[in-house]
Amino acid sequence: MRYLIHIMIVSLLVMSCQIEDENAPKPDEAFIKFYGELTSYEASDIEVIYDATGEVAEGLIVFGTKVTEAGDKDYFVLQTDLEGNLVDSTSYGFINQTDRDFTGDGNPDDFRGDETAGQIELIPGGGYITIGTSSISENALDISDFRILTLAFLDADLNLVSDTLLTLVSQVDNTELDLEGNDVILLSDGSILLVGAKEFDRGGGISDFDNYFFKFSFTDGVIFEQTQGVAGEDENDVIVRAFEKSSGNIVMLGYSNTPSQLGENGGVNGTNAYFLEIDPNGTPVNFAAYGLDDPADGRIYNEQVNDAIKTSFGYSLVGTSNTSNDEQFGFIMNLSNNGVFLSANSHDSSTYNTENNTLQTLGNGVVQASDNSLILLGQYLNFSTNNLLRGGEGMYVKFDQAAKPVAGGENFFGLSDGNDEVVDAVVLPDGKIVAVANVDFGGGVKLISIVKLNDDGSLN
């Protein structure tokens, strides 16, 4: 789309309500709380807020989106204390201003986009950086789902710092293409790294996405802007999360059409989990791809990574495998610090698949518990066990470091109706796990829920 020449941001401050479960245990033990108004909210990320020393936990911060009165989606940030009591919230959305008058009122027209939340990063000393993607559709301009990477800075009181807003567009030969923002991290040298995916027009009506990574600082400007990936129709390569090593190198994790190094199905193994390491100058130094395909049944598993964390042994990636039989299964995969494959497993529920009832699942997030086990967070697409039939249910499954399910470590959360999911979690200094979920109340109302669990995944 050629007319997007300037981006500005509008802040829409909100006050959110908080609903508590009267039957929940005491807040210092475990709780379930809901946040929002009578509209639709979706959480994407949760982080722990620490004091200036970086050692004492003071609260929680949640990043996601909300549907406005106009029907579009804005970014939404929610702050609570450690007991889940609401401290503050805000929302903001990007307005895309054109240089042409399409409505005939004598003024340039602007168009509001829908925001898709990525991650929120805490700034030492106070404040936050958020990254995501703004999507614009406008029939009059023949624009459909045009995506822009959007970055915002907030102070410790959740006020937007208006002179440090960034928007990035993928532009080649005056043709603006999609650019998606998934993660942002602060590096040890004081610079900022953004990662995601950048669209390329390969000609002949063929386009695809490559891995995108962009490093800059406010003192030195752009340090590097790089892409890396496989060229071809639907050969999409996407970076989801990034981590800095002590050496200064950067590990980026996502998914790619690069063939799996495990060699499943003779190399014809679809989309795979991807490890990419670059040096501080943005030069790739190591990469690897791995899949979960099962040669015994002939199905191709296309892995889409949705989250990853740094662990005590390397990295854990989670996401969803979309099989060639139109099935979906959440998965967990463990890699070493250098990207060597350690273990992996897809999940169809070892606890609830009674009477040979295989449950399809989605993998959204992952956290490492205080006992070093791994928690896969996500959703049962259509939950059923024995005579219990429900809609989409939030999923919590415990695995050991060999990616094997831990006996008794599986639970589901949500309302009896609706489409509920757990999306992310953090571990508090006392070992308790705090998860964030999206809970569907019906009638177009979806609220964010913060759930404080014991380390075994229970509310008891």
DRENDO-1510 file (C-alpha; in Angstrom, 1 decimal, always signed):
<recs>
REC; n; res; u; v; w
REC; 1; MET; +0.0; +0.0; +0.0 .
REC; 2; ARG; +1.6; +3.3; -1.2 .
REC; 3; TYR; -0.2; +5.9; +0.8 .
REC; 4; LEU; +1.0; +5.1; +4.4 .
REC; 5; ILE; +3.6; +7.9; +4.8 .
REC; 6; HIS; +3.2; +8.8; +8.5 .
REC; 7; ILE; +2.4; +6.9; +11.6 .
REC; 8; MET; +1.1; +8.5; +14.9 .
REC; 9; ILE; -0.2; +7.0; +18.1 .
REC; 10; VAL; -3.3; +7.8; +20.1 .
REC; 11; SER; -3.7; +6.8; +23.7 .
REC; 12; LEU; -7.0; +5.7; +25.0 .
REC; 13; LEU; -6.8; +5.4; +28.8 .
REC; 14; VAL; -9.2; +3.0; +30.5 .
REC; 15; MET; -10.2; +1.8; +33.9 .
REC; 16; SER; -10.7; -2.0; +34.1 .
REC; 17; CYS; -13.0; -3.8; +36.5 .
REC; 18; GLN; -11.8; -6.8; +38.5 .
REC; 19; ILE; -14.0; -9.8; +39.3 .
REC; 20; GLU; -12.9; -12.2; +42.0 .
REC; 21; ASP; -13.9; -15.8; +42.6 .
REC; 22; GLU; -15.5; -15.9; +46.1 .
REC; 23; ASN; -14.7; -19.6; +46.5 .
REC; 24; ALA; -11.0; -19.2; +45.6 .
REC; 25; PRO; -8.3; -19.8; +48.3 .
REC; 26; LYS; -6.6; -16.9; +50.0 .
REC; 27; PRO; -4.6; -14.6; +47.7 .
REC; 28; ASP; -1.3; -15.5; +49.3 .
REC; 29; GLU; -2.0; -19.2; +48.5 .
REC; 30; ALA; -3.8; -19.4; +45.1 .
REC; 31; PHE; -6.5; -17.4; +43.3 .
REC; 32; ILE; -8.4; -16.8; +40.1 .
REC; 33; LYS; -9.3; -13.2; +39.1 .
REC; 34; PHE; -10.8; -11.7; +36.0 .
REC; 35; TYR; -10.1; -8.2; +34.5 .
REC; 36; GLY; -11.9; -6.1; +31.9 .
REC; 37; GLU; -15.1; -4.5; +30.9 .
REC; 38; LEU; -18.0; -5.7; +28.8 .
REC; 39; THR; -15.9; -6.2; +25.7 .
REC; 40; SER; -13.3; -8.6; +24.4 .
REC; 41; TYR; -9.7; -8.8; +25.8 .
REC; 42; GLU; -6.9; -11.2; +24.9 .
REC; 43; ALA; -3.7; -11.5; +26.9 .
REC; 44; SER; -0.4; -12.4; +25.1 .
REC; 45; ASP; +2.3; -12.0; +27.7 .
REC; 46; ILE; +2.8; -11.8; +31.5 .
REC; 47; GLU; +6.0; -10.7; +33.4 .
REC; 48; VAL; +7.0; -10.1; +37.0 .
REC; 49; ILE; +7.8; -6.6; +38.1 .
REC; 50; TYR; +10.8; -6.3; +40.3 .
REC; 51; ASP; +12.2; -3.5; +42.5 .
REC; 52; ALA; +15.3; -1.4; +41.6 .
REC; 53; THR; +17.6; -4.2; +42.9 .
REC; 54; GLY; +16.0; -6.7; +40.5 .
REC; 55; GLU; +15.6; -9.2; +43.3 .
REC; 56; VAL; +12.3; -8.4; +45.1 .
REC; 57; ALA; +9.1; -9.1; +43.2 .
REC; 58; GLU; +6.6; -6.3; +43.5 .
REC; 59; GLY; +3.8; -7.0; +41.0 .
REC; 60; LEU; +2.7; -8.4; +37.6 .
REC; 61; ILE; +2.3; -6.8; +34.2 .
REC; 62; VAL; +0.1; -8.2; +31.4 .
REC; 63; PHE; +0.3; -7.2; +27.7 .
REC; 64; GLY; -2.5; -8.0; +25.2 .
REC; 65; THR; -5.3; -6.4; +23.3 .
REC; 66; LYS; -8.9; -5.1; +23.8 .
REC; 67; VAL; -11.8; -4.4; +21.4 .
REC; 68; THR; -12.8; -0.7; +21.4 .
REC; 69; GLU; -16.2; +0.8; +21.1 .
REC; 70; ALA; -15.5; +1.3; +17.4 .
REC; 71; GLY; -14.9; -2.4; +17.0 .
REC; 72; ASP; -11.1; -2.3; +16.3 .
REC; 73; LYS; -8.4; -3.8; +18.5 .
REC; 74; ASP; -6.0; -1.7; +20.6 .
REC; 75; TYR; -3.0; -2.8; +22.7 .
REC; 76; PHE; -3.9; -3.2; +26.4 .
REC; 77; VAL; -1.6; -3.2; +29.4 .
REC; 78; LEU; -2.7; -4.4; +32.9 .
REC; 79; GLN; -0.7; -4.0; +36.1 .
REC; 80; THR; -1.5; -5.7; +39.4 .
REC; 81; ASP; +0.2; -6.4; +42.7 .
REC; 82; LEU; +1.3; -10.0; +43.6 .
REC; 83; GLU; -2.1; -10.8; +45.0 .
REC; 84; GLY; -3.8; -9.9; +41.7 .
REC; 85; ASN; -5.2; -6.6; +42.9 .
REC; 86; LEU; -5.6; -4.1; +40.1 .
REC; 87; VAL; -3.0; -1.3; +40.2 .
REC; 88; ASP; -3.5; +0.4; +36.8 .
REC; 89; SER; -4.3; -0.2; +33.1 .
REC; 90; THR; -4.1; +1.5; +29.8 .
REC; 91; SER; -4.8; +0.9; +26.1 .
REC; 92; TYR; -3.4; +2.6; +23.0 .
REC; 93; GLY; -3.8; +2.1; +19.2 .
REC; 94; PHE; -2.0; +3.3; +16.1 .
REC; 95; ILE; -3.6; +5.6; +13.6 .
REC; 96; ASN; -2.2; +5.4; +10.1 .
REC; 97; GLN; -2.4; +8.8; +8.3 .
REC; 98; THR; -2.4; +9.0; +4.5 .
REC; 99; ASP; -1.5; +12.0; +2.2 .
REC; 100; ARG; -4.7; +11.7; +0.2 .
REC; 101; ASP; -8.3; +12.8; +0.6 .
REC; 102; PHE; -10.5; +9.8; -0.2 .
REC; 103; THR; -13.6; +11.0; +1.6 .
REC; 104; GLY; -13.8; +14.4; -0.2 .
REC; 105; ASP; -13.8; +16.5; +3.0 .
REC; 106; GLY; -10.7; +18.4; +2.0 .
REC; 107; ASN; -8.4; +16.7; +4.5 .
REC; 108; PRO; -6.1; +13.8; +4.3 .
REC; 109; ASP; -7.7; +10.6; +5.6 .
REC; 110; ASP; -6.4; +8.3; +8.3 .
REC; 111; PHE; -7.2; +4.7; +9.1 .
REC; 112; ARG; -7.2; +2.8; +12.4 .
REC; 113; GLY; -5.7; -0.6; +12.5 .
REC; 114; ASP; -6.2; -3.8; +14.6 .
REC; 115; GLU; -3.3; -4.5; +17.0 .
REC; 116; THR; -1.8; -8.0; +17.6 .
REC; 117; ALA; +0.2; -8.0; +20.8 .
REC; 118; GLY; +3.7; -9.6; +20.9 .
REC; 119; GLN; +5.7; -9.2; +24.1 .
REC; 120; ILE; +6.4; -6.6; +26.8 .
REC; 121; GLU; +9.9; -5.9; +28.1 .
REC; 122; LEU; +10.7; -4.3; +31.5 .
REC; 123; ILE; +13.1; -1.4; +31.4 .
REC; 124; PRO; +15.6; -1.4; +34.4 .
REC; 125; GLY; +14.7; +1.5; +36.7 .
REC; 126; GLY; +11.1; +1.6; +35.6 .
REC; 127; GLY; +9.0; +1.6; +32.4 .
REC; 128; TYR; +8.2; -0.8; +29.6 .
REC; 129; ILE; +8.6; -1.5; +25.9 .
REC; 130; THR; +5.9; -3.2; +23.9 .
REC; 131; ILE; +6.1; -4.8; +20.5 .
REC; 132; GLY; +3.4; -6.0; +18.2 .
REC; 133; THR; +1.8; -5.7; +14.8 .
REC; 134; SER; -0.7; -3.3; +13.5 .
REC; 135; SER; -3.0; -4.6; +10.7 .
REC; 136; ILE; -4.9; -2.2; +8.4 .
REC; 137; SER; -7.7; -3.2; +6.1 .
REC; 138; GLU; -9.6; -0.6; +3.9 .
REC; 139; ASN; -11.8; -1.6; +1.1 .
REC; 140; ALA; -11.7; +1.9; -0.6 .
REC; 141; LEU; -7.9; +1.6; -1.0 .
REC; 142; ASP; -7.9; -2.1; -1.8 .
REC; 143; ILE; -5.9; -2.8; +1.4 .
REC; 144; SER; -6.4; -6.1; +3.2 .
REC; 145; ASP; -4.5; -7.0; +6.4 .
REC; 146; PHE; -1.5; -4.7; +5.7 .
REC; 147; ARG; +0.8; -5.3; +8.7 .
REC; 148; ILE; +3.3; -2.9; +10.3 .
REC; 149; LEU; +5.7; -3.5; +13.2 .
REC; 150; THR; +4.8; -1.2; +16.1 .
REC; 151; LEU; +6.9; -0.4; +19.1 .
REC; 152; ALA; +5.8; +1.7; +22.1 .
REC; 153; PHE; +7.5; +2.9; +25.3 .
REC; 154; LEU; +5.6; +3.5; +28.6 .
REC; 155; ASP; +6.9; +4.9; +31.8 .
REC; 156; ALA; +6.4; +3.2; +35.2 .
REC; 157; ASP; +2.9; +4.7; +35.5 .
REC; 158; LEU; +1.9; +3.3; +32.1 .
REC; 159; ASN; +2.0; +6.7; +30.4 .
REC; 160; LEU; +3.1; +6.6; +26.8 .
REC; 161; VAL; +6.4; +8.3; +26.1 .
REC; 162; SER; +5.3; +9.9; +22.9 .
REC; 163; ASP; +8.7; +11.0; +21.5 .
REC; 164; THR; +10.1; +7.4; +21.5 .
REC; 165; LEU; +7.5; +5.6; +19.3 .
REC; 166; LEU; +8.6; +3.5; +16.4 .
REC; 167; THR; +6.8; +2.0; +13.4 .
REC; 168; LEU; +8.6; -0.1; +10.8 .
REC; 169; VAL; +7.4; -1.0; +7.3 .
REC; 170; SER; +8.9; -3.5; +4.9 .
REC; 171; GLN; +9.4; -1.5; +1.7 .
REC; 172; VAL; +11.0; -2.6; -1.6 .
REC; 173; ASP; +10.8; -0.7; -4.9 .
REC; 174; ASN; +8.0; +1.6; -3.5 .
REC; 175; THR; +5.9; -1.4; -2.7 .
REC; 176; GLU; +5.1; -1.7; +1.0 .
REC; 177; LEU; +4.9; -5.3; +2.3 .
REC; 178; ASP; +4.1; -6.8; +5.6 .
REC; 179; LEU; +6.4; -6.6; +8.6 .
REC; 180; GLU; +5.5; -8.4; +11.9 .
REC; 181; GLY; +6.9; -7.7; +15.4 .
REC; 182; ASN; +7.0; -10.6; +17.9 .
REC; 183; ASP; +9.6; -9.9; +20.5 .
REC; 184; VAL; +11.8; -7.0; +21.9 .
REC; 185; ILE; +14.8; -7.4; +24.3 .
REC; 186; LEU; +17.3; -5.0; +25.9 .
REC; 187; LEU; +20.9; -6.0; +25.2 .
REC; 188; SER; +23.8; -5.7; +27.6 .
REC; 189; ASP; +25.4; -2.9; +25.5 .
REC; 190; GLY; +22.3; -0.7; +26.0 .
REC; 191; SER; +20.9; -1.3; +22.5 .
REC; 192; ILE; +17.4; -2.7; +21.6 .
REC; 193; LEU; +16.7; -5.8; +19.5 .
REC; 194; LEU; +13.4; -6.3; +17.6 .
REC; 195; VAL; +12.6; -9.6; +16.0 .
REC; 196; GLY; +9.7; -10.9; +13.8 .
REC; 197; ALA; +9.1; -11.6; +10.1 .
REC; 198; LYS; +9.4; -9.6; +6.9 .
REC; 199; GLU; +7.5; -10.2; +3.8 .
REC; 200; PHE; +9.2; -10.4; +0.4 .
REC; 201; ASP; +7.7; -10.3; -3.1 .
REC; 202; ARG; +9.5; -13.1; -5.1 .
REC; 203; GLY; +7.8; -12.2; -8.4 .
REC; 204; GLY; +5.1; -14.0; -10.3 .
REC; 205; GLY; +2.6; -13.5; -7.6 .
REC; 206; ILE; +4.7; -15.4; -5.1 .
REC; 207; SER; +5.5; -13.9; -1.7 .
REC; 208; ASP; +6.7; -15.3; +1.7 .
REC; 209; PHE; +8.2; -14.2; +5.0 .
REC; 210; ASP; +11.8; -14.3; +6.2 .
REC; 211; ASN; +13.2; -14.0; +9.7 .
REC; 212; TYR; +13.7; -10.3; +10.6 .
REC; 213; PHE; +16.0; -8.9; +13.3 .
REC; 214; PHE; +16.7; -5.2; +13.8 .
REC; 215; LYS; +19.2; -3.7; +16.4 .
REC; 216; PHE; +19.3; +0.0; +17.2 .
REC; 217; SER; +20.1; +2.4; +20.0 .
REC; 218; PHE; +19.0; +6.0; +20.6 .
REC; 219; THR; +22.7; +7.1; +20.6 .
REC; 220; ASP; +24.1; +5.2; +17.7 .
REC; 221; GLY; +21.0; +4.7; +15.5 .
REC; 222; VAL; +20.6; +1.6; +13.5 .
REC; 223; ILE; +23.3; -1.0; +14.2 .
REC; 224; PHE; +22.0; -3.7; +11.8 .
REC; 225; GLU; +18.8; -4.7; +10.0 .
REC; 226; GLN; +18.9; -8.2; +8.7 .
REC; 227; THR; +16.7; -10.9; +7.2 .
REC; 228; GLN; +17.4; -14.7; +6.8 .
REC; 229; GLY; +15.2; -17.4; +5.4 .
REC; 230; VAL; +14.1; -19.8; +2.6 .
REC; 231; ALA; +12.7; -18.2; -0.6 .
REC; 232; GLY; +9.6; -19.7; -2.1 .
REC; 233; GLU; +5.8; -19.7; -2.0 .
REC; 234; ASP; +4.6; -20.3; +1.5 .
REC; 235; GLU; +8.2; -20.9; +2.6 .
REC; 236; ASN; +7.7; -18.7; +5.7 .
REC; 237; ASP; +10.4; -18.2; +8.3 .
REC; 238; VAL; +9.4; -16.4; +11.5 .
REC; 239; ILE; +11.4; -15.5; +14.6 .
REC; 240; VAL; +9.2; -15.6; +17.8 .
REC; 241; ARG; +11.6; -15.1; +20.8 .
REC; 242; ALA; +15.2; -13.8; +21.3 .
REC; 243; PHE; +17.7; -14.2; +24.1 .
REC; 244; GLU; +21.2; -12.8; +24.6 .
REC; 245; LYS; +24.1; -15.0; +25.6 .
REC; 246; SER; +26.9; -14.0; +28.0 .
REC; 247; SER; +29.2; -13.9; +24.9 .
REC; 248; GLY; +27.1; -11.1; +23.4 .
REC; 249; ASN; +25.7; -13.5; +20.7 .
REC; 250; ILE; +22.0; -13.6; +20.3 .
REC; 251; VAL; +19.8; -16.7; +20.0 .
REC; 252; MET; +16.6; -16.4; +18.1 .
REC; 253; LEU; +13.9; -19.1; +18.1 .
REC; 254; GLY; +10.9; -19.6; +15.8 .
REC; 255; TYR; +9.9; -21.8; +12.9 .
REC; 256; SER; +11.0; -22.3; +9.3 .
REC; 257; ASN; +10.6; -24.4; +6.2 .
REC; 258; THR; +14.3; -25.5; +6.7 .
REC; 259; PRO; +14.4; -29.3; +6.6 .
REC; 260; SER; +14.6; -31.0; +10.0 .
REC; 261; GLN; +18.1; -32.2; +10.9 .
REC; 262; LEU; +16.5; -35.3; +12.4 .
REC; 263; GLY; +15.7; -36.5; +8.9 .
REC; 264; GLU; +12.1; -37.5; +9.4 .
REC; 265; ASN; +10.1; -38.7; +6.3 .
REC; 266; GLY; +13.1; -38.6; +4.1 .
REC; 267; GLY; +13.5; -34.9; +4.6 .
REC; 268; VAL; +10.0; -34.1; +3.5 .
REC; 269; ASN; +8.9; -32.8; +6.9 .
REC; 270; GLY; +7.2; -29.5; +6.5 .
REC; 271; THR; +7.6; -26.6; +8.8 .
REC; 272; ASN; +10.0; -27.1; +11.7 .
REC; 273; ALA; +11.1; -25.5; +15.0 .
REC; 274; TYR; +14.1; -23.3; +14.2 .
REC; 275; PHE; +17.3; -22.1; +16.1 .
REC; 276; LEU; +19.3; -19.2; +14.8 .
REC; 277; GLU; +22.4; -17.7; +16.5 .
REC; 278; ILE; +23.9; -14.4; +15.4 .
REC; 279; ASP; +26.9; -12.4; +16.6 .
REC; 280; PRO; +26.6; -8.9; +18.0 .
REC; 281; ASN; +26.9; -7.5; +14.4 .
REC; 282; GLY; +24.0; -9.5; +13.1 .
REC; 283; THR; +26.0; -12.1; +11.3 .
REC; 284; PRO; +24.5; -15.7; +11.5 .
REC; 285; VAL; +27.0; -18.1; +13.1 .
REC; 286; ASN; +24.8; -21.2; +13.8 .
REC; 287; PHE; +21.4; -22.5; +12.8 .
REC; 288; ALA; +19.4; -25.8; +13.2 .
REC; 289; ALA; +15.9; -27.0; +12.5 .
REC; 290; TYR; +14.0; -29.9; +14.1 .
REC; 291; GLY; +10.5; -31.5; +13.7 .
REC; 292; LEU; +8.3; -34.0; +15.4 .
REC; 293; ASP; +7.1; -36.1; +12.5 .
REC; 294; ASP; +6.2; -39.7; +13.2 .
REC; 295; PRO; +7.4; -42.0; +10.3 .
REC; 296; ALA; +5.3; -44.8; +11.7 .
REC; 297; ASP; +2.0; -43.2; +10.7 .
REC; 298; GLY; +3.2; -41.2; +7.7 .
REC; 299; ARG; +1.7; -37.9; +9.0 .
REC; 300; ILE; +3.6; -34.7; +8.3 .
REC; 301; TYR; +3.8; -32.4; +11.4 .
REC; 302; ASN; +4.1; -28.7; +10.6 .
REC; 303; GLU; +5.5; -27.1; +13.7 .
REC; 304; GLN; +4.5; -23.5; +14.5 .
REC; 305; VAL; +6.5; -22.2; +17.5 .
REC; 306; ASN; +4.5; -19.8; +19.7 .
REC; 307; ASP; +6.8; -19.3; +22.7 .
REC; 308; ALA; +10.2; -20.1; +24.0 .
REC; 309; ILE; +12.2; -19.6; +27.2 .
REC; 310; LYS; +15.8; -19.8; +28.5 .
REC; 311; THR; +16.1; -22.8; +30.8 .
REC; 312; SER; +18.6; -24.3; +33.2 .
REC; 313; PHE; +19.9; -26.6; +30.3 .
REC; 314; GLY; +19.4; -24.4; +27.2 .
REC; 315; TYR; +16.0; -23.5; +25.6 .
REC; 316; SER; +12.5; -24.9; +25.6 .
REC; 317; LEU; +10.2; -24.1; +22.7 .
REC; 318; VAL; +6.5; -24.8; +22.5 .
REC; 319; GLY; +3.8; -24.4; +19.9 .
REC; 320; THR; +1.4; -26.4; +17.8 .
REC; 321; SER; +1.9; -29.1; +15.2 .
REC; 322; ASN; -0.6; -29.0; +12.4 .
REC; 323; THR; -0.6; -32.4; +10.8 .
REC; 324; SER; -1.3; -33.5; +7.3 .
REC; 325; ASN; -4.5; -35.2; +8.6 .
REC; 326; ASP; -5.9; -31.8; +9.7 .
REC; 327; GLU; -5.1; -32.4; +13.4 .
REC; 328; GLN; -3.5; -30.0; +15.9 .
REC; 329; PHE; -1.3; -31.0; +18.8 .
REC; 330; GLY; +0.6; -28.9; +21.3 .
REC; 331; PHE; +4.3; -29.7; +21.6 .
REC; 332; ILE; +7.3; -29.0; +23.7 .
REC; 333; MET; +11.0; -29.2; +22.4 .
REC; 334; ASN; +14.2; -28.9; +24.4 .
REC; 335; LEU; +17.5; -27.6; +22.9 .
REC; 336; SER; +20.9; -27.1; +24.3 .
REC; 337; ASN; +22.6; -23.7; +24.6 .
REC; 338; ASN; +24.1; -24.3; +21.1 .
REC; 339; GLY; +20.9; -25.5; +19.5 .
REC; 340; VAL; +21.5; -29.3; +19.8 .
REC; 341; PHE; +18.3; -31.3; +19.9 .
REC; 342; LEU; +17.7; -32.8; +23.4 .
REC; 343; SER; +14.1; -34.0; +23.5 .
REC; 344; ALA; +10.6; -33.3; +22.3 .
REC; 345; ASN; +7.0; -34.5; +22.6 .
REC; 346; SER; +3.6; -33.7; +21.2 .
REC; 347; HIS; +0.6; -33.7; +23.6 .
REC; 348; ASP; -2.8; -35.3; +23.1 .
REC; 349; SER; -3.5; -35.6; +26.8 .
REC; 350; SER; -2.3; -38.6; +28.7 .
REC; 351; THR; -4.9; -38.0; +31.5 .
REC; 352; TYR; -8.1; -37.1; +29.8 .
REC; 353; ASN; -8.0; -39.2; +26.5 .
REC; 354; THR; -10.2; -41.9; +28.0 .
REC; 355; GLU; -11.9; -44.5; +25.8 .
REC; 356; ASN; -9.3; -43.9; +23.1 .
REC; 357; ASN; -10.5; -40.4; +22.8 .
REC; 358; THR; -7.6; -38.4; +21.4 .
REC; 359; LEU; -7.8; -34.8; +22.4 .
REC; 360; GLN; -6.4; -32.1; +20.1 .
REC; 361; THR; -4.5; -29.4; +21.8 .
REC; 362; LEU; -2.7; -26.0; +21.2 .
REC; 363; GLY; +0.6; -25.0; +22.7 .
REC; 364; ASN; +0.7; -21.3; +23.7 .
REC; 365; GLY; +3.3; -20.8; +26.4 .
REC; 366; VAL; +5.9; -22.4; +28.6 .
REC; 367; VAL; +7.5; -21.8; +32.0 .
REC; 368; GLN; +10.2; -23.7; +34.0 .
REC; 369; ALA; +9.0; -24.5; +37.5 .
REC; 370; SER; +11.2; -24.3; +40.6 .
REC; 371; ASP; +11.8; -28.0; +40.5 .
REC; 372; ASN; +13.1; -27.6; +36.9 .
REC; 373; SER; +10.1; -29.3; +35.4 .
REC; 374; LEU; +8.5; -27.6; +32.3 .
REC; 375; ILE; +4.9; -26.5; +32.1 .
REC; 376; LEU; +3.2; -26.5; +28.7 .
REC; 377; LEU; +0.3; -23.9; +28.7 .
REC; 378; GLY; -2.3; -23.9; +26.0 .
REC; 379; GLN; -5.8; -25.2; +25.2 .
REC; 380; TYR; -7.8; -28.4; +24.7 .
REC; 381; LEU; -9.7; -27.5; +21.5 .
REC; 382; ASN; -12.8; -29.6; +22.4 .
REC; 383; PHE; -12.4; -30.9; +25.8 .
REC; 384; SER; -14.1; -34.2; +26.7 .
REC; 385; THR; -13.5; -37.0; +29.1 .
REC; 386; ASN; -16.0; -39.7; +30.2 .
REC; 387; ASN; -19.4; -37.9; +30.3 .
REC; 388; LEU; -17.9; -34.4; +30.5 .
REC; 389; LEU; -18.2; -32.3; +27.3 .
REC; 390; ARG; -17.0; -28.8; +27.2 .
REC; 391; GLY; -15.7; -26.2; +24.7 .
REC; 392; GLY; -12.1; -25.0; +24.5 .
REC; 393; GLU; -10.5; -25.4; +27.9 .
REC; 394; GLY; -7.3; -23.9; +29.3 .
REC; 395; MET; -4.5; -26.5; +29.5 .
REC; 396; TYR; -1.7; -26.9; +32.0 .
REC; 397; VAL; +0.7; -29.9; +31.5 .
REC; 398; LYS; +3.9; -30.7; +33.4 .
REC; 399; PHE; +6.8; -32.4; +31.6 .
REC; 400; ASP; +10.2; -33.5; +32.8 .
REC; 401; GLN; +13.4; -32.4; +31.1 .
REC; 402; ALA; +13.2; -35.4; +28.8 .
REC; 403; ALA; +9.8; -34.0; +27.6 .
REC; 404; LYS; +7.9; -36.8; +29.2 .
REC; 405; PRO; +4.5; -35.9; +30.9 .
REC; 406; VAL; +4.7; -36.0; +34.7 .
REC; 407; ALA; +2.1; -38.2; +36.4 .
REC; 408; GLY; -0.6; -36.2; +38.0 .
REC; 409; GLY; +0.7; -33.0; +36.4 .
REC; 410; GLU; -2.1; -32.2; +34.1 .
REC; 411; ASN; -5.1; -29.8; +34.8 .
REC; 412; PHE; -7.7; -27.9; +32.8 .
REC; 413; PHE; -9.2; -24.5; +33.5 .
REC; 414; GLY; -12.1; -22.5; +32.2 .
REC; 415; LEU; -15.9; -22.0; +32.2 .
REC; 416; SER; -18.2; -24.9; +31.2 .
REC; 417; ASP; -19.1; -23.0; +28.0 .
REC; 418; GLY; -17.1; -20.8; +25.8 .
REC; 419; ASN; -13.6; -21.0; +24.4 .
REC; 420; ASP; -10.9; -20.6; +27.1 .
REC; 421; GLU; -7.1; -20.8; +26.9 .
REC; 422; VAL; -4.0; -20.4; +29.0 .
REC; 423; VAL; -1.4; -18.3; +27.2 .
REC; 424; ASP; +1.6; -17.7; +29.4 .
REC; 425; ALA; +3.0; -17.9; +33.0 .
REC; 426; VAL; +5.8; -16.8; +35.3 .
REC; 427; VAL; +7.3; -18.2; +38.4 .
REC; 428; LEU; +7.4; -16.1; +41.6 .
REC; 429; PRO; +10.5; -16.2; +43.9 .
REC; 430; ASP; +8.5; -18.5; +46.3 .
REC; 431; GLY; +8.1; -21.1; +43.5 .
REC; 432; LYS; +4.4; -20.4; +42.9 .
REC; 433; ILE; +3.3; -20.2; +39.3 .
REC; 434; VAL; +1.1; -17.3; +38.0 .
REC; 435; ALA; -0.6; -18.0; +34.7 .
REC; 436; VAL; -2.6; -15.6; +32.5 .
REC; 437; ALA; -5.6; -16.9; +30.5 .
REC; 438; ASN; -8.3; -15.6; +28.2 .
REC; 439; VAL; -11.8; -16.7; +29.4 .
REC; 440; ASP; -14.9; -16.6; +27.2 .
REC; 441; PHE; -18.1; -15.5; +29.0 .
REC; 442; GLY; -20.1; -15.6; +25.8 .
REC; 443; GLY; -22.0; -12.8; +24.0 .
REC; 444; GLY; -18.7; -11.3; +22.7 .
REC; 445; VAL; -17.3; -10.8; +26.2 .
REC; 446; LYS; -13.9; -12.3; +26.8 .
REC; 447; LEU; -11.9; -11.3; +29.9 .
REC; 448; ILE; -8.3; -11.7; +31.0 .
REC; 449; SER; -7.8; -14.0; +34.0 .
REC; 450; ILE; -4.8; -14.2; +36.3 .
REC; 451; VAL; -4.5; -17.6; +38.0 .
REC; 452; LYS; -2.1; -18.2; +40.9 .
REC; 453; LEU; -1.2; -21.8; +41.2 .
REC; 454; ASN; +0.8; -24.1; +43.4 .
REC; 455; ASP; +3.8; -25.6; +41.8 .
REC; 456; ASP; +1.9; -28.8; +41.1 .
REC; 457; GLY; -0.6; -26.8; +39.0 .
REC; 458; SER; -3.4; -27.0; +41.6 .
REC; 459; LEU; -5.5; -24.3; +43.3 .
REC; 460; ASN; -5.5; -26.2; +46.6 .
</recs>
